[in-house]
């Protein structure tokens, strides 16, 4: 799994049907119709997300880790 920045992860979420609900400071909060989960993505410039956080967010979003390599 390639490390993604917060911005890249946001684009990945949007390609998978998630929409931006609000921005609170440096955290972008995403939601998707039919899902109760809200996903908060820290966007700190081009800094890569930590591996464990990225894995957890992908699991919450229902995204296969192999999908993160494109983009």
N, C-alpha and C positions, 0 to 999 in steps of 0.2 A: 504494500500500500504506500503510495507516494504521499509525502506530507503536503498538505494544502494550506494556503493562507486562509484567513477568515473570509476575504473577498472571493477567493476561488470557491470556497465551500458554499458561500451564499449563492453563487451562480449555479453550482451543482444542485442545490436545493430547488432553485427556481426552475431548472430544467426538468425536475422530477415532480412538478405540480405544487410546490410549496409557495406561499406568497408572504411578502413582508407585511407584518401587522403593525409594528412600531419599532422605533429606535430609542433606546434608553442609554444615553451616554455612548459608549463604544460597543454596546451589545445590540445586535439586530435580532428581533424576535419574529420567528416565522410560524405560520399555522397552515393547516391544510384541511379543507372540508372533509368531514368524515373521520378525522383524527382528533382525539382529545388532547394529544401531546402538543406542547409548544416547545419550539427549539430556539434556544438563545445562543447565538454565535458571536463570540468576541472578535471584533474586527480592529486589529491594532496594526495599521499600515499593511506591510507585506510580510509580517511575522507569521511563521508557520504555526499551525495549531499543534499542541502537544499530541503525541500519538494516541494516548489513552482517551483524551477528550474527543479527538477526531473519530476514533472507533466507536465511542459511546453515542455521539451525535448521528453517525451513520446508521447505527442500530436503531435508534429512536425514529429516524426518518424512513427506515425500511429500504435503505440503499445498500446494494452489494458493494463491498470494499473494492472490487475490481473496477467499478464505475468511476471511482475517484481518479483513476489514472488518465482519463481523457479530459482535456480542458486546459 
